[in-house]
Amino acid sequence: MPPLILALLFGGVAGLRTMTAPTAIAFAAAAGWLPLQGSWLAWLGWWGTPWIFLVLAIGEFIADKRPSTPSRKSPPGFIARLVSGALCGAAIGLAAGSLPLCLAVGVVGAGIGTIGGYAARMGLCRAFGADLPAALIEDLAAIAVAAFLAASL
């Protein structure tokens, strides 16, 4: 898959779940599927990094179900998703030799994923009459897409 498409889609996953996209990137880097050795993002491929991101992602999955969790569209959540998309885009761009463009596309993908994910979740909430099934579907979609993309690297 072309690097720009990968960066856009990983950014979209970051828009759905902030920590899921970098978790997949870190596992791919640790597995050697994403060559980041010798770069400023080599830390993504260290043995412990994917596990730290995984713990953070699980924490996010749990926190997302709490009614006190702020909207993903509020500045802290939105900015975190954009940074996550940028990180993923940068990792893909470093490996592909197109860092600035992939980083920017990762940010755009995160913005699209944040707004689009919110709209999709609200639609599912209306269809189900409850938030939990919609949230779980969003979790599964983010995980499935991230795993597919990581395997495509």
Secondary structure by P-SEA (a helix, b strand, c coil): ccaaaaaaaaaaaaaaccaaaaaaaaaaaaaccccccccccccccccaaaaaaaaaaaaaaaaaacccccccccaaaaaaaaaaaaaaaaaaaaaacccaaaaaaaaaaaaaaaaaaaaaaaaaaaaacccaaaaaaaaaaaaaaaaaaaaac
